[in-house]
Amino acid sequence: MTIKWLGRFREVLDHIYDMAFIIEPSSGKILMANARACDTLGYSYSEITSLKLENIHPFDLASVFEFAENVRAQHGTIQDNLYCKTKGDKFFPAEVSGKFFNTDGRTFMVVTVREISQRKNQEALSGTKLRELEELVQKRTEKLENQNKLLQHEMKQRKEAERRVRHERQNLYNMLDSLPMAFHLQAPDYTVPFANKVFRERFGAPQKRKCHDLMHKSSLPCEVCTTFKVFDHGKNEVTVWEALDGRTYITVCTPFTDVDGSPLVMEMALDITDQEKAKKDAILAKEEAEKSSRAKTEFLTCMSHELRTPMNAILGFSQLLGMDREQPLSPIQKNNVQHILKAGQHLLELINEVLHLSKMEAGHISISTEDVQLNTLISEVGDLIQPMLNSKNLSFMTLSTDRTVMADRVRLKQVLLNLISNSIKYNSHGGSVSVECAKLDGQKIKISVLDTGIGIKPENLKEIFQPFQRIDSKTDTIEGTGIGLTLSLKLTELMNGTLEAQSKEGHGSCFSIILPESNNHPIKEPKPATGMDSTRSENSKNSFKVLYIEDNASNMELVASILFRQNLYFLRAPDARLGIELARSHQPDLILMDIELPGMNGFEALKIIKKEPSLTSIPVIALSANNMESDIQKGLSAGFTDYITKPIKVTPFLQKVNQYLTWIQP
């Protein structure tokens, strides 16, 4: 094989995507390699031509020899999967194709190597992979343009040796015939002077047929012909198209001048069906996930409202029975009412925590971090759990601390309240609960809740954070949902923290929250809720008008019973439109309004009320079963004066109404 012959092969092989080699079969010596092979393996041209085929497959020597023998025995193109080694001793899987050919009385083997690492990870491909491939093709085609100019110049100089060049061209065609991709040359009249074996197998033999007949089975040229764009402006073109058999190809079209000086376009088509399928599958999977998430959100919203609405009537009327001073209940009846309230509150707690957990798993819980002063927060939690402490005669100890953490104040308070409540539930009468704070390395603060309760067995510690786990028969008589610790763990993790548990059976437990320490910025403590201007009662009439807009009859009767007084005129409206008309005609002192109303909802009704000069100063309180923090914030942001969640707790409800009417005593 002459040097010029090798040079001619090398120039052509430099235009293909895959690594390509000319091998001497008897010795395995690499006689020639294209630029892609040098770039991928990290060798210079002189280095790589000093190697043998086995040097780039050191772990697959047996496979290499078997591959070569298969190529020799079958007299055709053989493919196999081997591992290649780079100069830097890195290995990658590759698809290797080989074919023997004869020229000038000698036998050679052309070997092409394609890296298939990406093929093995097609499922992970996304839309960006296609763009990366297009950018790679663009870079390669720019290199092709420069190389092609040199090739054209050389071919013009060799016109006088046309016969010899034609012989070399046939050798070139023999080599291109062994490439594992569809390759063909196209003339301006749409004919195909040459097509390699892969092209012929997929689209048919040229035999003077037009390219559009071969590739698209059409009697007319394509409406937008990429090939003729190349003929017109002489620049490379890249296009992605789908064949009649459903396979997807990316084609690189490059201007090419034949040995006789005639213009041609060289086209190389790479099958990217697997990549396209993976991209479409990823898009469909994303759409299905979003659809599922929307359905779950709608279900949770509906369930929250539908479950809490009947609980509002059960708990509300039960509270009214126990508060009736005109017809007081007997001791037995009071005890029965307390059982109803206790069971109802337990069921409500379970409903709330299940819905909360479901929303968290659906990704609908938002976290807003800020600097939180622990001393104040722990004090607030202590006030809330004092009745529970008193019921079991427990002592509650805290150490004063000036530590601040980066956390969501509401969520951290929820976690602390849950941990301390558990410490009380599982404690013995006369025991103790304490809260301690300590600084850890790495700008972390550790908040520990310790108790002298029944403790947990070591083998059960891993299970306590799983939902609905009641890990000990001793706890069966203690009320609980089995979700609190699961919620606490997930909320802590959302605040970039961790929740740990330590316990010794019979000696108590210690639950620790570890959160990032804040940078000690000035702490803005939450302001207590304020009501209307206190001068209102001084200038008000002797009686008040309260309008309640609510479509649920049980809820309407409950609120009417709670607010029953001689000097209160109670207006009822089952929908927003009637409620607005009553507000216009009666000018109430206070409006209570449900959110989920038929026809016009509470938000739409509020907009109308706030736009009318005669109504805009009337306080409007939302009274809704939508009780998530995001629901409350949405209501307040929309312009509601206050937001009360159902089920109604009678005493706090009267206290809240009292802020605006300043006369109803709980």
C-alpha positions in Angstrom: 0.0 0.0 0.0 1.6 3.3 -1.2 2.0 6.4 1.0 -0.2 8.4 -1.3 -2.8 5.7 -1.2 -2.8 5.7 2.6 -2.9 9.5 2.5 -6.0 9.4 0.3 -7.7 7.0 2.6 -6.8 9.1 5.6 -8.3 12.2 4.1 -11.6 10.5 3.5 -11.7 8.7 6.9 -11.1 12.0 8.6 -14.6 13.0 7.4 -16.5 10.2 9.3 -17.8 10.2 12.8 -16.2 7.0 14.0 -12.7 6.0 14.7 -11.2 4.2 11.7 -8.0 2.2 11.2 -6.3 0.3 8.3 -4.8 -2.8 9.8 -2.2 -5.3 8.4 -3.9 -8.6 9.2 -0.8 -10.8 9.5 0.8 -8.6 12.2 -2.2 -6.6 13.6 -0.1 -3.4 13.0 -2.0 -0.1 12.6 -1.0 1.3 9.2 -3.3 4.3 9.3 -5.9 5.9 11.6 -8.2 8.9 11.1 -8.2 12.1 13.2 -11.2 10.9 15.3 -9.2 7.9 16.4 -6.2 10.0 17.4 -8.3 12.5 19.2 -10.4 9.9 21.1 -7.5 7.7 22.1 -5.1 10.6 22.9 -2.3 9.6 20.5 -0.5 11.5 17.8 -0.6 10.1 14.3 3.0 8.8 14.5 2.3 7.2 17.9 -0.8 5.4 16.9 0.7 4.0 13.7 3.5 2.5 15.8 0.9 0.4 17.7 -0.9 -2.8 17.0 -4.7 -3.4 17.3 -4.2 -5.4 20.5 -2.6 -2.3 22.1 -5.9 -0.5 22.2 -7.8 -3.6 23.4 -5.4 -5.0 26.2 -8.2 -6.6 28.3 -9.8 -8.1 25.2 -6.9 -9.9 23.5 -8.8 -13.1 23.0 -11.8 -11.2 21.7 -9.6 -9.2 19.3 -8.1 -12.4 17.8 -11.5 -14.0 17.6 -12.9 -10.9 16.0 -10.1 -10.9 13.3 -10.7 -14.6 12.6 -14.4 -14.0 12.2 -13.8 -11.2 9.7 -11.4 -13.4 7.7 -13.7 -16.5 7.8 -16.9 -14.7 6.8 -15.5 -12.5 4.1 -17.9 -9.7 5.0 -18.5 -6.9 7.5 -18.5 -8.2 11.1 -19.5 -6.3 14.2 -18.6 -7.0 17.8 -18.5 -5.2 21.2 -15.1 -4.7 22.8 -13.4 -2.4 25.3 -10.9 0.3 24.1 -8.0 1.8 26.1 -6.9 5.4 25.7 -3.3 6.7 26.0 -4.3 7.9 29.5 -5.3 4.3 30.5 -9.0 5.1 30.4 -11.4 2.3 29.1 -14.7 2.7 27.3 -17.1 0.2 25.6 -17.1 0.3 21.8 -18.8 -1.3 18.8 -16.1 -2.6 16.4 -16.7 -3.3 12.7 -14.2 -4.9 10.4 -13.9 -6.0 6.8 -11.0 -7.3 4.6 -10.3 -5.8 1.2 -7.7 -6.3 -1.5 -5.7 -3.6 -3.4 -2.6 -3.8 -5.4 -2.4 -7.5 -4.7 -2.3 -7.1 -0.9 -5.0 -7.8 1.7 -5.8 -5.3 4.4 -8.5 -4.9 7.1 -10.5 -1.7 7.6 -11.7 -1.4 11.2 -14.2 1.2 12.5 -14.7 1.8 16.2 -17.7 3.6 17.7 -17.9 4.5 21.4 -21.2 3.2 22.8 -21.1 4.5 26.4 -24.0 6.8 25.6 -26.1 4.1 24.0 -26.0 2.2 27.3 -27.5 5.2 29.0 -30.0 6.2 26.4 -32.8 6.3 29.0 -31.1 9.2 30.7 -30.8 11.3 27.6 -32.8 14.6 27.6 -33.4 17.3 25.2 -30.0 18.9 25.9 -28.2 15.7 24.5 -29.6 16.4 21.0 -28.3 20.0 21.2 -24.9 18.8 22.3 -24.9 16.3 19.4 -25.8 19.1 17.0 -23.0 21.3 18.4 -20.6 18.4 18.0 -21.7 17.9 14.4 -21.3 21.6 13.7 -17.7 21.5 15.0 -16.9 18.4 12.9 -18.5 19.8 9.8 -16.5 23.0 10.1 -13.4 20.8 10.1 -14.8 19.0 7.1 -15.1 22.3 5.2 -11.5 23.1 5.7 -10.3 19.6 4.8 -12.6 19.6 1.8 -11.0 22.7 0.4 -7.6 21.1 0.6 -9.0 17.9 -1.0 -10.5 20.0 -3.9 -7.1 21.7 -4.5 -5.3 18.4 -4.6 -7.8 16.8 -6.9 -7.4 19.6 -9.5 -3.7 19.0 -9.5 -4.2 15.4 -10.2 -6.5 15.7 -13.3 -3.7 14.5 -15.6 -3.6 11.2 -13.7 -7.3 10.6 -13.9 -7.1 6.9 -14.7 -4.9 6.2 -11.7 -7.1 8.4 -9.5 -10.2 6.5 -10.6 -8.4 3.3 -9.5 -7.8 4.9 -6.1 -11.4 6.1 -6.0 -12.6 2.5 -6.4 -10.3 1.5 -3.5 -11.9 4.4 -1.5 -15.4 3.1 -2.4 -14.4 -0.3 -1.2 -13.4 1.1 2.2 -16.5 3.3 2.5 -18.5 0.2 1.8 -17.4 -1.2 5.1 -18.5 1.8 7.2 -21.3 1.1 9.6 -23.3 4.2 8.7 -25.3 5.1 5.6 -23.1 7.0 3.2 -23.7 8.3 -0.3 -22.7 10.9 -2.9 -25.4 13.0 -4.7 -25.2 14.9 -7.9 -27.1 18.1 -8.9 -29.5 16.0 -11.0 -30.6 14.1 -7.8 -28.8 10.9 -9.0 -26.6 8.9 -6.6 -23.2 8.1 -8.1 -22.2 6.0 -5.1 -23.9 4.5 -2.1 -22.2 2.3 0.5 -23.5 -1.1 1.7 -25.4 0.2 4.7 -27.2 2.8 2.5 -28.1 0.1 -0.1 -29.5 -2.3 2.6 -31.7 0.4 4.1 -32.8 2.4 1.0 -32.0 0.2 -2.0 -29.4 0.2 -4.8 -29.1 3.5 -6.7 -29.3 2.1 -10.3 -29.8 5.6 -11.8 -32.7 6.2 -9.3 -33.1 9.7 -7.8 -32.3 10.3 -4.2 -35.9 11.3 -3.3 -37.1 8.0 -4.8 -34.5 6.0 -2.9 -34.9 7.6 0.5 -38.5 8.9 0.6 -40.2 6.7 -2.2 -41.4 10.0 -3.8 -41.4 10.9 -7.5 -40.8 14.5 -6.7 -37.9 16.2 -4.9 -38.3 17.3 -1.3 -40.0 20.6 -0.9 -37.0 21.9 1.1 -34.0 20.0 -0.2 -31.0 20.2 2.2 -28.6 18.9 -0.5 -29.4 21.8 -2.8 -28.8 24.3 0.0 -25.2 22.9 0.1 -25.0 23.2 -3.7 -26.2 26.8 -3.5 -24.0 28.2 -0.7 -21.3 25.6 -0.5 -21.6 25.2 3.3 -22.3 22.2 5.4 -25.9 21.4 6.4 -27.1 19.3 9.3 -30.7 18.0 9.3 -32.8 15.5 11.4 -35.4 13.5 9.5 -37.6 10.4 9.9 -37.5 7.6 7.3 -40.5 5.7 6.1 -39.7 2.8 8.4 -39.9 5.1 11.4 -36.2 5.3 12.0 -34.8 8.8 12.8 -31.5 10.0 11.3 -29.2 13.0 11.7 -27.6 13.7 8.3 -24.4 15.8 7.6 -24.3 17.1 4.1 -20.9 18.4 2.9 -19.8 19.8 -0.5 -17.6 17.4 -2.4 -15.7 17.7 -5.8 -15.3 14.5 -7.8 -12.0 13.6 -9.4 -13.3 14.9 -12.7 -14.1 18.2 -11.1 -17.9 17.7 -11.0 -19.6 19.0 -7.9 -21.2 16.5 -5.5 -22.6 16.4 -2.0 -21.3 13.9 0.4 -24.0 12.7 2.9 -23.5 10.7 6.0 -26.6 9.6 7.9 -26.3 8.5 11.6 -29.2 6.6 13.1 -30.4 8.4 16.3 -33.7 6.6 16.8 -32.8 5.4 20.3 -31.8 8.9 21.4 -35.0 10.4 20.0 -37.1 7.8 21.6 -35.4 8.3 25.0 -36.1 12.1 24.7 -39.8 11.6 23.9 -40.1 9.0 26.7 -38.6 11.6 29.1 -41.1 14.2 28.0 -44.0 11.9 28.3 -42.8 10.7 31.7 -42.6 14.4 32.8 -46.1 15.1 31.5 -47.5 12.1 33.3 -45.8 13.0 36.5 -47.2 16.6 36.3 -50.6 15.2 35.5 -50.5 12.9 38.5 -49.3 15.7 40.8 -52.2 18.0 39.6 -54.7 15.2 40.2 -53.3 14.5 43.7 -53.4 18.3 44.5 -57.1 18.5 43.4 -57.9 15.4 45.4 -56.2 16.7 48.6 -58.0 20.1 48.3 -61.3 18.4 47.9 -60.7 15.9 50.7 -59.5 18.6 53.1 -62.7 20.6 52.6 -65.1 17.6 52.5 -63.7 16.0 55.7 -63.4 19.2 57.7 -66.9 20.5 56.9 -68.9 17.8 58.8 -66.3 17.9 61.6 -67.1 21.6 62.0 -70.7 20.8 62.8 -69.9 17.8 65.1 -67.3 19.7 67.2 -69.1 23.0 67.1 -72.4 21.8 68.4 -70.7 19.6 71.0 -68.9 22.7 72.4 -72.2 24.6 72.4 -73.9 21.8 74.4 -71.2 22.1 77.1 -71.4 25.9 77.2 -75.2 26.2 77.5 -75.8 28.1 80.8 -79.6 28.4 80.5 -80.1 24.6 80.2 -76.9 23.1 81.7 -76.1 19.4 81.1 -76.1 16.8 83.8 -72.7 15.5 84.9 -73.2 12.3 82.8 -74.2 14.4 79.7 -71.2 16.6 80.2 -69.0 13.6 80.4 -70.6 12.2 77.2 -70.0 15.5 75.4 -66.3 15.5 76.5 -66.0 12.0 75.0 -67.5 13.3 71.7 -65.1 16.3 71.7 -62.1 14.2 72.6 -62.9 11.6 69.8 -63.6 14.4 67.3 -60.4 16.3 68.1 -58.5 13.0 67.7 -60.1 12.4 64.3 -59.5 15.9 63.2 -55.8 15.6 64.2 -55.6 12.4 62.1 -57.3 14.1 59.1 -55.0 17.1 59.4 -51.8 15.1 59.6 -52.7 12.6 56.9 -53.5 15.5 54.5 -50.4 17.4 55.6 -48.2 14.3 54.9 -49.9 13.8 51.5 -49.3 17.4 50.5 -45.7 17.2 51.7 -45.1 14.1 49.6 -46.7 15.8 46.6 -44.3 18.7 47.0 -46.9 21.3 48.0 -45.4 22.4 51.3 -43.5 25.7 51.0 -40.7 26.7 53.4 -39.7 30.3 54.1 -36.5 30.5 56.2 -35.7 33.4 58.4 -33.7 34.1 61.6 -35.6 32.5 64.5 -34.8 33.3 68.1 -35.1 30.0 70.0 -35.7 31.5 73.5 -38.9 33.2 72.4 -40.1 30.2 70.3 -39.6 27.7 73.1 -41.4 30.0 75.5 -44.4 30.2 73.1 -44.5 26.4 72.8 -44.3 26.1 76.6 -47.4 28.2 77.0 -49.3 26.0 74.5 -48.4 22.7 76.3 -48.9 23.9 79.9 -52.4 22.3 80.2 -50.9 18.9 79.1 -48.1 19.3 81.6 -50.6 20.1 84.4 -52.8 17.1 83.6 -49.9 14.7 84.3 -48.1 16.8 87.0 -44.9 17.1 84.9 -42.2 19.6 85.3 -41.0 21.5 82.2 -37.5 22.9 82.2 -35.7 25.1 79.7 -32.4 26.9 79.7 -32.3 30.5 78.6 -30.5 30.8 75.3 -29.6 33.6 72.9 -29.1 31.2 69.9 -30.8 31.9 66.6 -31.3 29.5 63.7 -32.2 29.7 60.1 -35.6 28.0 59.8 -39.3 28.5 58.9 -40.6 29.8 62.2 -44.1 28.3 61.8 -42.7 24.8 60.8 -40.1 24.8 63.5 -42.7 25.6 66.1 -44.9 22.8 64.7 -42.0 20.3 65.0 -41.1 21.4 68.6 -44.7 21.2 69.6 -45.0 17.7 68.3 -41.8 16.5 69.9 -42.7 18.0 73.3 -46.3 16.7 73.1 -44.9 13.2 72.5 -42.6 13.6 75.5 -45.7 14.4 77.6 -47.9 11.6 76.2 -45.3 8.9 76.8 -44.2 10.2 80.2 -45.1 9.0 83.7 -47.0 11.1 86.2 -44.6 13.3 88.1 -41.9 13.0 85.5 -40.1 15.8 83.6 -39.6 17.2 80.1 -36.7 19.6 79.3 -35.5 21.5 76.2 -31.8 22.2 75.8 -29.8 24.1 73.1 -26.2 23.6 72.2 -23.8 24.9 69.5 -22.1 22.3 67.3 -19.2 22.5 64.9 -19.9 23.8 61.3 -22.3 26.6 62.2 -25.0 24.2 63.5 -27.4 24.4 66.5 -28.8 21.4 68.3 -32.2 21.6 70.0 -32.9 18.6 72.2 -36.2 17.5 73.8 -35.5 15.1 76.7 -38.1 13.2 78.8 -38.2 10.7 81.7 -40.8 8.5 79.9 -41.1 4.9 78.9 -38.3 5.0 76.3 -37.9 3.0 73.1 -36.3 -0.3 72.4 -33.1 0.0 70.3 -34.4 -2.2 67.6 -37.5 0.1 67.2 -35.6 3.4 66.8 -35.3 3.0 63.0 -39.1 2.4 62.7 -40.4 5.4 64.7 -40.1 7.8 61.7 -42.2 5.6 59.5 -45.9 6.7 59.1 -48.5 4.9 61.2 -46.0 3.0 63.3 -47.0 2.1 66.9 -43.9 0.2 67.9 -44.8 -1.1 71.3 -47.9 -2.7 72.8 -47.4 -0.5 75.8 -48.4 2.5 73.7 -51.6 1.1 72.3 -53.7 2.9 75.0 -52.0 6.3 74.2 -53.8 8.3 71.6 -51.8 9.3 68.5 -51.9 9.2 64.7 -48.5 7.6 64.2 -47.7 10.4 61.7 -46.3 13.2 63.9 -42.7 12.0 63.8 -42.8 11.4 60.0 -44.1 15.0 59.5 -41.5 16.3 61.9 -38.7 14.6 60.1 -39.8 15.7 56.6 -40.3 19.3 57.8 -36.9 19.4 59.4 -35.2 18.1 56.2 -37.1 20.8 54.2 -35.4 23.3 56.5 -32.0 21.8 55.7 -31.8 20.1 59.1 -31.8 16.7 60.6 -33.8 15.0 63.3 -32.2 12.3 65.5 -33.5 10.0 68.2 -31.8 8.4 71.2 -33.6 6.3 73.8 -33.2 3.7 76.6 -36.1 1.6 77.4 -37.5 2.5 80.8 -35.3 5.6 81.2 -36.7 8.1 78.6 -35.9 9.5 75.2 -34.0 12.4 73.6 -35.1 13.8 70.2 -32.7 16.4 68.7 -33.2 18.9 65.9 -30.0 20.1 64.2 -30.4 23.3 62.1 -28.1 25.9 60.5 -27.1 28.7 62.8 -28.2 32.2 61.6 -25.8 35.1 61.2 -27.4 36.8 64.2 -29.3 39.4 62.2 -31.8 41.5 64.1 -34.7 39.3 64.9 -38.2 40.5 63.9 -40.5 38.8 66.3 -44.1 38.2 65.1 -46.5 40.9 66.2 -49.7 39.8 68.0 -52.9 39.9 65.9 -54.7 43.2 66.3 -58.4 43.8 65.8 -60.5 46.9 64.9 -60.0 50.3 66.4 -61.3 50.1 70.0 -63.2 53.4 69.5 -65.6 51.5 67.4 -67.6 50.3 70.3 -67.9 53.8 71.8 -69.6 55.1 68.7 -71.5 52.0 67.7 -75.2 51.2 68.2 -76.7 49.2 71.0 -77.0 46.2 68.6 -74.9 44.7 65.9 -75.5 43.1 62.5 -73.4 40.1 61.5 -73.8 38.7 58.0 -72.8 35.0 57.4 -72.4 33.8 53.8 -72.3 30.0 53.9 -73.9 27.3 51.7 -73.7 24.5 54.3 -76.9 24.5 56.4 -75.2 22.8 59.4 -72.4 25.3 59.5 -74.9 28.2 59.2 -76.9 26.8 62.2 -73.7 26.3 64.2 -72.5 29.9 63.8 -76.0 31.2 64.4 -76.2 29.3 67.7 -72.7 30.5 68.8 -73.6 34.1 68.1 -77.1 34.0 69.5 -77.5 37.2 71.6 -80.4 39.6 72.2 -78.5 42.5 70.7 -77.3 40.8 67.6 -79.1 40.7 64.3 -77.9 37.6 62.4 -78.2 37.8 58.6 -78.0 34.6 56.5 -77.0 34.1 52.8 -76.5 30.7 51.1 -74.5 32.2 48.2 -72.3 35.2 47.5 -74.6 37.1 45.2 -77.4 37.2 47.9 -74.8 38.0 50.5 -73.6 41.0 48.6 -77.2 42.2 48.2 -77.8 41.8 51.9 -74.6 43.7 52.7 -75.7 46.6 50.5 -79.2 46.8 52.0 -78.3 46.2 55.7 -74.8 47.5 56.0 -73.6 44.8 58.6 -71.0 45.5 61.2 -69.1 42.3 60.4 -69.2 39.8 57.5 -68.3 36.1 57.9 -67.8 34.3 54.6 -67.0 30.8 53.4 -64.5 30.4 50.5 -65.9 27.5 48.6 -69.3 28.9 47.7 -71.5 27.8 44.7 -71.3 30.1 41.7 -69.2 33.0 42.9 -66.5 32.0 45.4 -65.4 33.9 48.4 -62.4 35.6 46.7 -64.6 36.9 43.9 -67.2 38.2 46.3 -64.5 39.9 48.4 -63.3 41.9 45.3 -66.8 43.2 44.7 -67.3 44.2 48.4 -63.9 46.0 48.6 -64.7 48.0 45.4 -68.0 49.4 46.7 -67.4 52.6 48.8 -70.4 51.8 51.2 -69.0 48.3 52.0 -65.2 48.7 51.8 -64.8 49.5 55.5 -66.7 46.5 56.8 -64.4 43.8 58.2 -64.7 40.5 56.3 -63.5 37.3 58.0 -62.9 34.2 56.0 -64.4 31.1 57.7 -63.1 28.1 55.7 -62.2 24.4 55.9 -59.1 25.1 53.8 -56.6 25.2 56.7 -53.1 25.0 55.2 -50.7 27.8 55.9 -50.7 28.6 52.2 -54.5 28.8 52.2 -54.4 31.2 55.1 -51.7 33.4 53.5 -53.7 33.4 50.2 -56.8 34.6 52.0 -55.0 37.4 53.9 -53.2 38.5 50.8 -56.5 38.7 48.9 -57.8 41.2 51.5 -59.7 39.3 54.1 -59.5 41.1 57.4 -58.9 37.8 59.2 -59.0 34.0 58.5 -60.6 31.4 60.8 -60.3 27.7 60.0 -63.0 25.0 60.5 -63.8 23.1 62.6 -64.6 26.1 64.8 -63.3 26.2 68.4 -66.0 28.2 70.1 -64.0 30.1 72.7 -61.2 31.3 70.3 -63.9 32.0 67.7 -65.8 34.3 70.0 -62.6 36.0 71.1 -61.7 36.6 67.4 -65.2 38.1 66.7 -64.9 40.1 69.9 -61.8 41.9 68.4 -64.1 43.4 65.8 -67.4 43.9 67.7 -65.8 44.4 71.2 -68.8 43.2 73.1 -69.4 39.4 72.8 -68.0 37.7 75.8 -66.9 34.0 75.5 
